[in-house]
């Protein structure tokens, strides 16, 4: 119980320290901060998984960091984090060297993000259903429903 409190406190301090660019630029401080993010994400905290996943995806060095970031984003998205689900939809639609673009997978992730209240995901989902994509035929009815949901969410 005490170690969970310690992990949570360390995570909050590390998040607060992100405000100081000179400190983030120090390798030793940055390594400590990443260890706090990783520890909290390993404990199953959804917001930590989302934050650290995004951090590894966009700032991580090497292929392993990107893969770990995607893994953490998947965990957070399946736990109901809209921002992570949105990012996974973007990655699915973009594809990469190992995986072709998959609009059906992007629609699935953006559907989860929309259910979590992410307005941009609803807008992208409406556009995707309207225009279709790799592996997904256009569906005007689904596009209309997604556009209605985007309007409900304020976009």
DSSP file (Angstrom, degrees, kcal/mol; ACC not computed):
  #  RESIDUE AA STRUCTURE BP1 BP2  ACC     N-H-->O    O-->H-N    N-H-->O    O-->H-N    TCO  KAPPA ALPHA  PHI   PSI    X-CA   Y-CA   Z-CA
    1    1 A X     >        0   0    0      0, 0.0     4,-1.7     0, 0.0     3,-0.2   0.000 360.0 360.0 360.0 -43.1    0.0    0.0    0.0
    2    2 A X  H  >  +     0   0    0      1,-0.2     4,-2.4     2,-0.2     5,-0.1   0.866 360.0  55.7 -66.7 -35.1    2.8    2.4    0.9
    3    3 A X  H  > S+     0   0    0      1,-0.2     4,-2.2     2,-0.2    -1,-0.2   0.824 105.2  52.6 -69.0 -29.7    4.6    1.6   -2.4
    4    4 A X  H  > S+     0   0    0      2,-0.2     4,-2.5     1,-0.2    -1,-0.2   0.896 109.9  48.3 -69.4 -39.3    1.5    2.6   -4.4
    5    5 A X  H  X S+     0   0    0     -4,-1.7     4,-2.6     2,-0.2    -2,-0.2   0.910 111.9  49.7 -64.3 -41.9    1.4    5.9   -2.6
    6    6 A X  H  X S+     0   0    0     -4,-2.4     4,-2.6     2,-0.2    -2,-0.2   0.902 111.1  49.4 -62.7 -41.4    5.1    6.4   -3.2
    7    7 A X  H  X S+     0   0    0     -4,-2.2     4,-2.3     2,-0.2    -2,-0.2   0.916 112.1  48.0 -64.4 -43.4    4.6    5.6   -6.9
    8    8 A X  H  X S+     0   0    0     -4,-2.5     4,-2.3     2,-0.2    -2,-0.2   0.909 113.0  47.8 -64.5 -42.6    1.7    8.0   -7.2
    9    9 A X  H  X S+     0   0    0     -4,-2.6     4,-2.4     2,-0.2    -2,-0.2   0.923 112.2  49.3 -64.3 -44.9    3.6   10.8   -5.5
   10   10 A X  H  X S+     0   0    0     -4,-2.6     4,-2.4     1,-0.2    -2,-0.2   0.887 111.0  51.0 -61.2 -38.8    6.7   10.3   -7.6
   11   11 A X  H  X S+     0   0    0     -4,-2.3     4,-2.5     2,-0.2    -2,-0.2   0.923 110.2  48.3 -64.6 -45.1    4.5   10.3  -10.7
   12   12 A X  H  X S+     0   0    0     -4,-2.3     4,-2.2     2,-0.2    -2,-0.2   0.899 112.4  48.8 -63.9 -40.4    2.8   13.6   -9.7
   13   13 A X  H  X S+     0   0    0     -4,-2.4     4,-2.3     2,-0.2    -1,-0.2   0.926 111.4  49.8 -64.1 -44.1    6.2   15.2   -9.0
   14   14 A X  H  X S+     0   0    0     -4,-2.4     4,-0.7     1,-0.2    -2,-0.2   0.892 110.5  50.1 -63.2 -39.7    7.6   14.0  -12.3
   15   15 A X  H >< S+     0   0    0     -4,-2.5     3,-0.8     1,-0.2    -1,-0.2   0.908 111.0  49.6 -63.4 -40.7    4.5   15.4  -14.2
   16   16 A X  H >< S+     0   0    0     -4,-2.2     3,-1.5     1,-0.2    -2,-0.2   0.875 105.0  57.8 -65.6 -37.1    5.0   18.8  -12.3
   17   17 A X  H >< S+     0   0    0     -4,-2.3     3,-1.9     1,-0.3    -1,-0.2   0.668  84.6  80.9 -69.3 -16.0    8.7   18.8  -13.3
   18   18 A X  T << S+     0   0    0     -3,-0.8    -1,-0.3    -4,-0.7    -2,-0.2   0.695  78.3  73.0 -61.5 -16.4    7.7   18.7  -17.0
   19   19 A X  T <  S+     0   0    0     -3,-1.5     2,-0.8    -4,-0.2    -1,-0.3   0.625  84.0  73.5 -72.3 -12.4    7.1   22.4  -16.7
   20   20 A X    X>  -     0   0    0     -3,-1.9     4,-2.2     1,-0.2     3,-0.6  -0.832  61.6-171.3-111.3  97.6   10.8   23.1  -16.5
   21   21 A X  H 3> S+     0   0    0     -2,-0.8     4,-1.6     1,-0.2    -1,-0.2   0.832  85.7  55.4 -58.6 -35.2   12.5   22.6  -19.9
   22   22 A X  H 34 S+     0   0    0      1,-0.2     4,-0.3     2,-0.2    -1,-0.2   0.884 109.6  47.1 -66.6 -35.7   16.0   23.0  -18.6
   23   23 A X  H X4 S+     0   0    0     -3,-0.6     3,-1.4     1,-0.2     7,-0.3   0.901 109.1  53.2 -70.2 -40.6   15.4   20.2  -16.1
   24   24 A X  H 3< S+     0   0    0     -4,-2.2    -1,-0.2     1,-0.3    -2,-0.2   0.822 103.9  59.2 -63.0 -29.7   13.8   18.0  -18.8
   25   25 A X  T 3< S+     0   0    0     -4,-1.6     2,-0.6    -5,-0.2    -1,-0.3   0.598  83.4  94.8 -75.2 -11.1   17.0   18.5  -20.8
   26   26 A X  S <> S-     0   0    0     -3,-1.4     4,-2.9    -4,-0.3     5,-0.3  -0.731  72.0-145.6 -83.7 120.1   19.2   17.0  -18.0
   27   27 A X  H  > S+     0   0    0     -2,-0.6     4,-2.3     1,-0.2     5,-0.2   0.869  95.7  48.2 -56.0 -41.6   19.7   13.3  -18.8
   28   28 A X  H  > S+     0   0    0      2,-0.2     4,-2.0     1,-0.2    -1,-0.2   0.925 114.8  44.7 -68.1 -42.8   19.7   12.2  -15.2
   29   29 A X  H  > S+     0   0    0      2,-0.2     4,-2.6     1,-0.2    -2,-0.2   0.918 113.6  51.1 -65.4 -42.7   16.5   14.1  -14.3
   30   30 A X  H  X S+     0   0    0     -4,-2.9     4,-2.5    -7,-0.3    -2,-0.2   0.891 108.7  51.3 -63.3 -39.0   14.8   12.9  -17.5
   31   31 A X  H  X S+     0   0    0     -4,-2.3     4,-1.9    -5,-0.3    -1,-0.2   0.909 111.1  48.1 -64.0 -41.8   15.7    9.3  -16.8
   32   32 A X  H  X S+     0   0    0     -4,-2.0     4,-1.7     2,-0.2    -2,-0.2   0.920 111.4  50.4 -63.4 -43.2   14.3    9.6  -13.3
   33   33 A X  H  X S+     0   0    0     -4,-2.6     4,-2.2     1,-0.2    -2,-0.2   0.923 109.9  49.8 -62.4 -44.5   11.1   11.2  -14.6
   34   34 A X  H  X S+     0   0    0     -4,-2.5     4,-2.8     1,-0.2    -1,-0.2   0.867 106.9  55.3 -63.5 -35.0   10.6    8.5  -17.2
   35   35 A X  H  X S+     0   0    0     -4,-1.9     4,-2.2     1,-0.2    -1,-0.2   0.875 107.7  49.7 -65.6 -34.5   11.1    5.8  -14.5
   36   36 A X  H  X S+     0   0    0     -4,-1.7     4,-2.1     2,-0.2    -2,-0.2   0.908 112.0  47.4 -68.7 -41.6    8.2    7.4  -12.6
   37   37 A X  H  X S+     0   0    0     -4,-2.2     4,-2.3     1,-0.2    -2,-0.2   0.930 113.9  48.0 -63.2 -44.8    6.0    7.5  -15.6
   38   38 A X  H  X S+     0   0    0     -4,-2.8     4,-2.3     1,-0.2    -2,-0.2   0.885 110.3  51.4 -64.8 -39.5    6.8    3.9  -16.4
   39   39 A X  H  X S+     0   0    0     -4,-2.2     4,-1.1     2,-0.2    -1,-0.2   0.925 112.3  45.2 -64.7 -43.9    6.2    2.7  -12.9
   40   40 A X  H  <>S+     0   0    0     -4,-2.1     5,-1.6     1,-0.2     3,-0.2   0.889 113.0  50.7 -68.4 -37.5    2.8    4.3  -12.7
   41   41 A X  H ><5S+     0   0    0     -4,-2.3     3,-1.5     7,-0.2    -1,-0.2   0.887 107.2  54.4 -65.1 -38.0    1.9    3.0  -16.1
   42   42 A X  H 3<5S+     0   0    0     -4,-2.3    -1,-0.2     1,-0.3    -2,-0.2   0.771  99.8  61.6 -67.4 -24.9    2.9   -0.5  -15.0
   43   43 A X  T 3<5S-     0   0    0     -4,-1.1    -1,-0.3    -3,-0.2    -2,-0.2   0.520 122.4-107.1 -78.1  -4.5    0.6   -0.2  -12.0
   44   44 A X  T < 5 +     0   0    0     -3,-1.5     2,-0.5     1,-0.3    -3,-0.2   0.626  61.2 159.5  92.6  13.8   -2.3    0.1  -14.5
   45   45 A X     >< -     0   0    0     -5,-1.6     4,-2.5     1,-0.2    -1,-0.3  -0.609  32.0-150.7 -73.7 119.7   -3.1    3.8  -14.1
   46   46 A X  H  > S+     0   0    0     -2,-0.5     4,-2.3     1,-0.2     5,-0.2   0.892  93.3  48.2 -61.4 -44.0   -5.0    4.8  -17.2
   47   47 A X  H  > S+     0   0    0      1,-0.2     4,-2.7     2,-0.2    -1,-0.2   0.875 112.6  49.4 -67.7 -34.8   -3.9    8.4  -17.3
   48   48 A X  H  > S+     0   0    0      2,-0.2     4,-2.8     1,-0.2     5,-0.4   0.891 110.2  50.9 -68.6 -39.0   -0.2    7.4  -16.8
   49   49 A X  H  X S+     0   0    0     -4,-2.5     4,-2.1    -9,-0.2    -2,-0.2   0.913 113.3  45.8 -63.1 -41.8   -0.5    4.8  -19.6
   50   50 A X  H  X S+     0   0    0     -4,-2.3     4,-2.4    -5,-0.2     5,-0.2   0.948 116.2  44.3 -65.7 -49.0   -1.9    7.5  -21.9
   51   51 A X  H  X S+     0   0    0     -4,-2.7     4,-2.4     1,-0.2    -2,-0.2   0.950 118.5  41.7 -62.3 -51.0    0.6   10.1  -21.0
   52   52 A X  H  X S+     0   0    0     -4,-2.8     4,-2.8     1,-0.2     5,-0.2   0.860 112.9  55.1 -68.7 -34.4    3.7    7.8  -21.1
   53   53 A X  H  X S+     0   0    0     -4,-2.1     4,-2.4    -5,-0.4    -1,-0.2   0.932 110.8  44.4 -61.9 -45.8    2.4    6.1  -24.2
   54   54 A X  H  X S+     0   0    0     -4,-2.4     4,-2.5     2,-0.2     5,-0.3   0.906 112.9  52.7 -63.6 -40.9    2.1    9.5  -26.0
   55   55 A X  H  X>S+     0   0    0     -4,-2.4     4,-2.8    -5,-0.2     5,-0.6   0.931 112.8  43.0 -61.6 -46.6    5.5   10.5  -24.7
   56   56 A X  H  X5S+     0   0    0     -4,-2.8     4,-1.1     3,-0.2    -1,-0.2   0.887 113.9  52.2 -67.3 -38.1    7.2    7.3  -26.0
   57   57 A X  H  <5S+     0   0    0     -4,-2.4    -2,-0.2    -5,-0.2    -1,-0.2   0.920 123.7  25.8 -64.4 -43.4    5.4    7.5  -29.3
   58   58 A X  H  <5S+     0   0    0     -4,-2.5    -2,-0.2    -5,-0.2    -3,-0.2   0.755 138.4  21.7 -96.5 -26.3    6.4   11.1  -30.0
   59   59 A X  H  <5S+     0   0    0     -4,-2.8    -3,-0.2    -5,-0.3    -2,-0.2   0.491  90.7 115.9-119.8  -7.0    9.6   11.6  -28.1
   60   60 A X     << -     0   0    0     -4,-1.1     2,-0.6    -5,-0.6     6,-0.1  -0.251  60.8-127.8 -67.4 152.7   10.9    8.1  -27.6
   61   61 A X        +     0   0    0      4,-0.0     4,-0.4     5,-0.0     3,-0.1  -0.894  66.7   7.4-105.5 124.0   14.2    7.1  -29.1
   62   62 A X  S  > S-     0   0    0     -2,-0.6     4,-1.4     1,-0.1     3,-0.2  -0.082  90.1 -75.5  97.3 164.2   14.3    3.9  -31.2
   63   63 A X  H  > S+     0   0    0      1,-0.2     4,-2.3     2,-0.2     5,-0.2   0.842 124.9  59.1 -67.1 -35.8   11.8    1.4  -32.5
   64   64 A X  H  > S+     0   0    0      1,-0.2     4,-2.4     2,-0.2    -1,-0.2   0.870 102.8  52.5 -63.3 -37.4   11.3   -0.2  -29.1
   65   65 A X  H  > S+     0   0    0     -4,-0.4     4,-2.4     2,-0.2    -1,-0.2   0.905 109.4  49.4 -66.0 -41.1   10.1    3.0  -27.6
   66   66 A X  H  X S+     0   0    0     -4,-1.4     4,-2.4     2,-0.2    -2,-0.2   0.928 111.9  47.9 -63.1 -44.8    7.6    3.5  -30.3
   67   67 A X  H  X S+     0   0    0     -4,-2.3     4,-2.3     1,-0.2    -2,-0.2   0.902 112.4  48.5 -64.2 -41.0    6.3   -0.1  -29.9
   68   68 A X  H  X S+     0   0    0     -4,-2.4     4,-2.4     2,-0.2    -1,-0.2   0.887 110.1  52.9 -66.3 -37.8    6.1    0.3  -26.1
   69   69 A X  H  X S+     0   0    0     -4,-2.4     4,-2.3     2,-0.2    -2,-0.2   0.915 109.9  47.5 -62.0 -43.3    4.2    3.6  -26.6
   70   70 A X  H  X S+     0   0    0     -4,-2.4     4,-2.3     2,-0.2    -2,-0.2   0.893 110.7  52.5 -65.0 -39.6    1.7    2.0  -28.9
   71   71 A X  H  X S+     0   0    0     -4,-2.3     4,-2.0     2,-0.2    -2,-0.2   0.923 111.1  46.4 -61.8 -43.9    1.2   -0.9  -26.4
   72   72 A X  H  X S+     0   0    0     -4,-2.4     4,-2.5     1,-0.2    -2,-0.2   0.886 110.7  52.8 -67.1 -38.0    0.6    1.6  -23.5
   73   73 A X  H  X S+     0   0    0     -4,-2.3     4,-2.8     2,-0.2    -1,-0.2   0.898 107.8  51.9 -63.7 -39.1   -1.8    3.6  -25.7
   74   74 A X  H  X S+     0   0    0     -4,-2.3     4,-2.5     2,-0.2    -2,-0.2   0.916 109.9  49.1 -62.4 -42.7   -3.7    0.3  -26.5
   75   75 A X  H  X S+     0   0    0     -4,-2.0     4,-1.0     1,-0.2    -2,-0.2   0.933 114.6  44.4 -61.7 -45.5   -4.0   -0.4  -22.8
   76   76 A X  H  <>S+     0   0    0     -4,-2.5     5,-2.3     1,-0.2     4,-0.2   0.899 113.3  50.9 -67.0 -40.0   -5.3    3.1  -22.0
   77   77 A X  H ><5S+     0   0    0     -4,-2.8     3,-1.5     1,-0.2    -2,-0.2   0.908 108.8  49.7 -66.1 -42.0   -7.7    3.1  -24.9
   78   78 A X  H 3<5S+     0   0    0     -4,-2.5    -1,-0.2     1,-0.3    -2,-0.2   0.730 107.1  57.2 -70.0 -19.2   -9.3   -0.2  -24.0
   79   79 A X  T 3<5S-     0   0    0     -4,-1.0    -1,-0.3    -3,-0.2    -2,-0.2   0.465 132.3 -91.4 -86.9  -2.2   -9.7    1.1  -20.5
   80   80 A X  T < 5S+     0   0    0     -3,-1.5     2,-0.7     1,-0.3    -3,-0.2   0.598  73.1 148.9 108.6  13.1  -11.7    4.0  -21.9
   81   81 A X     >< -     0   0    0     -5,-2.3     4,-1.9     1,-0.2    -1,-0.3  -0.722  28.8-163.8 -84.1 115.9   -9.2    6.8  -22.6
   82   82 A X  H  > S+     0   0    0     -2,-0.7     4,-2.5    34,-0.2     5,-0.2   0.859  84.9  55.0 -68.0 -38.3  -10.4    8.8  -25.6
   83   83 A X  H  > S+     0   0    0      2,-0.2     4,-2.1     1,-0.2    -1,-0.2   0.904 110.1  46.6 -64.7 -40.7   -7.2   10.6  -26.4
   84   84 A X  H  > S+     0   0    0      2,-0.2     4,-2.3     1,-0.2    -1,-0.2   0.912 112.0  50.5 -66.4 -42.4   -5.3    7.3  -26.7
   85   85 A X  H  X S+     0   0    0     -4,-1.9     4,-1.9     1,-0.2    -2,-0.2   0.901 109.7  51.4 -63.2 -39.8   -8.0    5.7  -28.8
   86   86 A X  H  X S+     0   0    0     -4,-2.5     4,-2.1     1,-0.2    -1,-0.2   0.937 109.9  49.1 -60.6 -46.7   -7.9    8.8  -31.1
   87   87 A X  H  X S+     0   0    0     -4,-2.1     4,-2.4     1,-0.2    -2,-0.2   0.883 109.3  52.0 -62.9 -38.5   -4.2    8.5  -31.5
   88   88 A X  H  X S+     0   0    0     -4,-2.3     4,-2.4     2,-0.2    -1,-0.2   0.854 107.5  53.3 -66.4 -33.9   -4.4    4.8  -32.3
   89   89 A X  H  X S+     0   0    0     -4,-1.9     4,-2.2     2,-0.2    -2,-0.2   0.908 108.8  49.0 -64.2 -42.2   -7.0    5.6  -35.0
   90   90 A X  H  X S+     0   0    0     -4,-2.1     4,-2.0     1,-0.2    -2,-0.2   0.925 112.4  48.3 -62.3 -44.8   -4.6    8.1  -36.5
   91   91 A X  H  X S+     0   0    0     -4,-2.4     4,-2.3     1,-0.2    -2,-0.2   0.892 110.8  51.4 -63.4 -39.6   -1.8    5.5  -36.5
   92   92 A X  H  < S+     0   0    0     -4,-2.4    10,-2.5     1,-0.2    -1,-0.2   0.898 112.0  45.6 -64.9 -40.5   -4.1    2.8  -38.0
   93   93 A X  H  < S+     0   0    0     -4,-2.2    -1,-0.2     8,-0.2    -2,-0.2   0.830 114.6  48.2 -74.1 -30.8   -5.1    5.1  -40.8
   94   94 A X  H  < S-     0   0    0     -4,-2.0     7,-0.3    -5,-0.2    -2,-0.2   0.865  91.6-166.9 -75.0 -36.5   -1.5    6.2  -41.5
   95   95 A X     <  -     0   0    0     -4,-2.3     2,-0.2     5,-0.2     5,-0.2  -0.105   4.3-138.4  71.3 178.9    0.0    2.8  -41.5
   96   96 A X        -     0   0    0      3,-3.0     3,-0.1    -4,-0.1     5,-0.1  -0.833  38.2 -66.9-155.8-165.6    3.7    2.2  -41.3
   97   97 A X  S    S+     0   0    0     -2,-0.2     3,-0.1     1,-0.2    -2,-0.0   0.751 131.5  38.7 -69.0 -22.8    6.4    0.0  -42.8
   98   98 A X  S    S+     0   0    0      1,-0.2     2,-0.4     2,-0.0    -1,-0.2   0.643 120.0  40.6-100.1 -17.6    5.1   -3.1  -41.2
   99   99 A X  S    S-     0   0    0     -3,-0.1    -3,-3.0     3,-0.0    -1,-0.2  -0.995  74.7-130.9-139.4 131.9    1.4   -2.5  -41.5
  100  100 A X        -     0   0    0     -2,-0.4    -5,-0.2    -5,-0.2    -6,-0.1  -0.371  48.0 -80.4 -73.0 157.0   -0.7   -1.1  -44.4
  101  101 A X        -     0   0    0     -7,-0.3     2,-0.4    -8,-0.1    -8,-0.2  -0.345  47.0-164.3 -57.5 137.9   -3.3    1.6  -43.6
  102  102 A X     >  -     0   0    0    -10,-2.5     4,-2.0     1,-0.1    33,-0.2  -0.886  15.8-178.2-133.4 100.2   -6.4    0.1  -42.2
  103  103 A X  H  > S+     0   0    0     31,-2.7     4,-2.5    -2,-0.4    32,-0.2   0.823  84.9  57.7 -69.6 -31.5   -9.5    2.3  -42.2
  104  104 A X  H  > S+     0   0    0     30,-0.7     4,-1.8     2,-0.2    -1,-0.2   0.910 108.8  45.7 -65.3 -40.7  -11.7   -0.3  -40.5
  105  105 A X  H  > S+     0   0    0      2,-0.2     4,-2.4     1,-0.2    -2,-0.2   0.895 111.9  51.8 -67.5 -40.1   -9.3   -0.4  -37.6
  106  106 A X  H  X S+     0   0    0     -4,-2.0     4,-2.9     1,-0.2     5,-0.2   0.902 108.5  51.6 -62.1 -40.4   -9.1    3.4  -37.5
  107  107 A X  H  X S+     0   0    0     -4,-2.5     4,-2.0     2,-0.2    -1,-0.2   0.883 108.5  51.9 -63.4 -38.0  -13.0    3.5  -37.4
  108  108 A X  H  X S+     0   0    0     -4,-1.8     4,-1.8     2,-0.2    -2,-0.2   0.941 113.2  43.2 -63.7 -47.0  -12.9    1.0  -34.5
  109  109 A X  H  X S+     0   0    0     -4,-2.4     4,-2.4     1,-0.2    -2,-0.2   0.916 114.6  49.4 -66.6 -42.3  -10.5    3.1  -32.5
  110  110 A X  H  X S+     0   0    0     -4,-2.9     4,-2.5     1,-0.2    -1,-0.2   0.821 107.0  56.8 -68.1 -28.2  -12.3    6.4  -33.3
  111  111 A X  H  X S+     0   0    0     -4,-2.0     4,-2.1    -5,-0.2    -1,-0.2   0.909 108.5  46.5 -64.3 -41.7  -15.6    4.8  -32.3
  112  112 A X  H  X S+     0   0    0     -4,-1.8     4,-1.4     2,-0.2    -2,-0.2   0.905 113.0  49.5 -64.6 -41.4  -14.1    4.1  -28.9
  113  113 A X  H  <>S+     0   0    0     -4,-2.4     5,-2.3     2,-0.2     4,-0.2   0.896 110.1  50.6 -65.4 -39.4  -12.7    7.6  -28.7
  114  114 A X  H ><5S+     0   0    0     -4,-2.5     3,-1.5     1,-0.2    -1,-0.2   0.905 107.6  53.0 -64.1 -41.6  -16.1    9.0  -29.7
  115  115 A X  H 3<5S+     0   0    0     -4,-2.1    -1,-0.2     1,-0.3    -2,-0.2   0.812 107.0  53.6 -62.7 -29.2  -17.8    6.9  -27.0
  116  116 A X  T 3<5S-     0   0    0     -4,-1.4    -1,-0.3    -5,-0.1   -34,-0.2   0.465 127.6-100.8 -84.4  -1.7  -15.3    8.4  -24.5
  117  117 A X  T < 5 +     0   0    0     -3,-1.5     2,-0.8    -4,-0.2    -3,-0.2   0.730  67.2 152.9  93.7  23.9  -16.3   11.9  -25.6
  118  118 A X     >< -     0   0    0     -5,-2.3     4,-1.4     1,-0.2    -1,-0.2  -0.784  26.3-165.0 -88.6 109.0  -13.5   12.9  -27.9
  119  119 A X  H  > S+     0   0    0     -2,-0.8     4,-1.8     1,-0.2    -1,-0.2   0.868  84.4  52.5 -67.4 -37.9  -15.0   15.4  -30.4
  120  120 A X  H  > S+     0   0    0      1,-0.2     4,-2.7     2,-0.2    -1,-0.2   0.857 106.1  55.5 -67.2 -33.1  -12.3   15.4  -33.0
  121  121 A X  H  > S+     0   0    0      1,-0.2     4,-2.5     2,-0.2    -1,-0.2   0.898 106.5  51.0 -64.0 -39.4  -12.5   11.6  -33.2
  122  122 A X  H  X S+     0   0    0     -4,-1.4     4,-2.1     2,-0.2    28,-0.2   0.901 111.4  47.8 -64.1 -39.8  -16.2   11.9  -34.0
  123  123 A X  H  X S+     0   0    0     -4,-1.8     4,-2.3     2,-0.2    -2,-0.2   0.924 113.4  46.6 -66.5 -44.8  -15.5   14.4  -36.8
  124  124 A X  H  X S+     0   0    0     -4,-2.7     4,-2.6     1,-0.2    -2,-0.2   0.880 111.3  52.9 -64.5 -37.8  -12.7   12.2  -38.2
  125  125 A X  H  X S+     0   0    0     -4,-2.5     4,-2.6     2,-0.2     5,-0.2   0.908 108.4  49.9 -64.3 -42.1  -15.0    9.1  -38.0
  126  126 A X  H  X S+     0   0    0     -4,-2.1     4,-2.2    20,-0.2    -2,-0.2   0.926 112.6  47.1 -61.9 -44.3  -17.7   11.0  -39.9
  127  127 A X  H  X S+     0   0    0     -4,-2.3     4,-2.5     2,-0.2     5,-0.3   0.896 112.0  50.9 -63.3 -40.3  -15.3   12.0  -42.6
  128  128 A X  H  X S+     0   0    0     -4,-2.6     4,-2.6     1,-0.2    -2,-0.2   0.921 112.5  44.9 -65.5 -43.8  -13.9    8.4  -42.8
  129  129 A X  H  < S+     0   0    0     -4,-2.6    10,-2.9     2,-0.2    14,-0.2   0.852 114.0  51.3 -67.8 -33.3  -17.4    6.9  -43.2
  130  130 A X  H  < S+     0   0    0     -4,-2.2    -2,-0.2    -5,-0.2    -1,-0.2   0.920 124.9  24.8 -68.4 -43.5  -18.3    9.6  -45.7
  131  131 A X  H  < S-     0   0    0     -4,-2.5     7,-0.3     1,-0.2    -2,-0.2   0.658  97.9-144.0 -97.7 -18.8  -15.3    9.1  -47.9
  132  132 A X     <  -     0   0    0     -4,-2.6     2,-0.3    -5,-0.3     5,-0.2  -0.194  16.6-156.0  75.3-178.6  -14.3    5.5  -47.1
  133  133 A X  B >   -A  136   0A   0      3,-2.7     3,-2.4    -4,-0.1     2,-0.5  -0.951  41.5 -28.4-173.6-172.6  -10.8    4.3  -47.0
  134  134 A X  T 3  S-     0   0    0      1,-0.3   -31,-2.7    -2,-0.3   -30,-0.7  -0.417 132.8  -0.5 -60.8 111.8   -8.5    1.3  -47.3
  135  135 A X  T 3  S+     0   0    0     -2,-0.5     2,-0.4   -32,-0.2    -1,-0.3   0.587 118.7  90.9  85.6  11.0  -10.6   -1.6  -46.2
  136  136 A X  B <   -A  133   0A   0     -3,-2.4    -3,-2.7   -33,-0.1     2,-0.2  -0.954  62.9-146.5-144.3 120.8  -13.7    0.4  -45.5
  137  137 A X        -     0   0    0     -2,-0.4    -5,-0.3    -5,-0.2    -6,-0.1  -0.503  38.6 -90.6 -79.5 151.6  -16.5    1.3  -47.9
  138  138 A X        -     0   0    0     -7,-0.3     2,-0.3    -2,-0.2    -8,-0.2  -0.363  40.2-170.7 -60.7 141.4  -18.3    4.7  -47.7
  139  139 A X     >  -     0   0    0    -10,-2.9     4,-2.4     1,-0.1     5,-0.2  -0.822   9.5-172.6-138.0  93.9  -21.4    4.5  -45.4
  140  140 A X  H  > S+     0   0    0     -2,-0.3     4,-2.3     1,-0.2     5,-0.1   0.850  86.3  53.0 -59.7 -36.3  -23.5    7.7  -45.6
  141  141 A X  H  > S+     0   0    0      2,-0.2     4,-2.2     1,-0.2    -1,-0.2   0.935 112.0  43.9 -65.9 -45.3  -25.8    6.6  -42.7
  142  142 A X  H  > S+     0   0    0      1,-0.2     4,-2.4     2,-0.2    -2,-0.2   0.869 112.2  54.5 -66.3 -35.8  -22.9    5.9  -40.4
  143  143 A X  H  X S+     0   0    0     -4,-2.4     4,-2.4   -14,-0.2    -2,-0.2   0.907 108.1  49.3 -63.0 -41.3  -21.3    9.2  -41.5
  144  144 A X  H  X S+     0   0    0     -4,-2.3     4,-2.3     2,-0.2    -2,-0.2   0.926 111.4  48.7 -63.3 -45.1  -24.5   11.0  -40.6
  145  145 A X  H  X S+     0   0    0     -4,-2.2     4,-2.1     1,-0.2    -2,-0.2   0.908 112.9  47.7 -62.2 -42.1  -24.6    9.4  -37.1
  146  146 A X  H  X S+     0   0    0     -4,-2.4     4,-2.3     2,-0.2   -20,-0.2   0.880 110.9  51.1 -67.5 -37.7  -21.0   10.3  -36.5
  147  147 A X  H  X S+     0   0    0     -4,-2.4     4,-2.2     2,-0.2    -2,-0.2   0.892 109.2  51.2 -66.2 -38.3  -21.5   13.9  -37.6
  148  148 A X  H  X S+     0   0    0     -4,-2.3     4,-2.2     2,-0.2    -2,-0.2   0.914 110.3  48.9 -62.4 -42.4  -24.5   14.1  -35.3
  149  149 A X  H  X S+     0   0    0     -4,-2.1     4,-1.9     2,-0.2    -2,-0.2   0.889 109.0  52.7 -65.5 -38.6  -22.3   12.8  -32.4
  150  150 A X  H  <>S+     0   0    0     -4,-2.3     5,-2.9   -28,-0.2     4,-0.3   0.899 109.2  49.7 -62.5 -40.1  -19.6   15.3  -33.3
  151  151 A X  H ><5S+     0   0    0     -4,-2.2     3,-1.1     4,-0.3    -2,-0.2   0.895 108.9  52.2 -65.6 -39.1  -22.2   18.1  -33.2
  152  152 A X  H 3<5S+     0   0    0     -4,-2.2    -1,-0.2     1,-0.3    -2,-0.2   0.860 108.1  51.9 -62.4 -35.2  -23.3   16.9  -29.8
  153  153 A X  T 3<5S-     0   0    0     -4,-1.9    -1,-0.3    -5,-0.1    -2,-0.2   0.482 126.6-100.5 -83.1  -2.0  -19.7   17.0  -28.5
  154  154 A X  T < 5       0   0    0     -3,-1.1    -3,-0.2    -4,-0.3    -2,-0.1   0.677 360.0 360.0  97.7  18.2  -19.4   20.6  -29.7
  155  155 A X      <       0   0    0     -5,-2.9    -4,-0.3    -6,-0.1    -5,-0.1   0.393 360.0 360.0-120.2 360.0  -17.5   20.2  -33.0
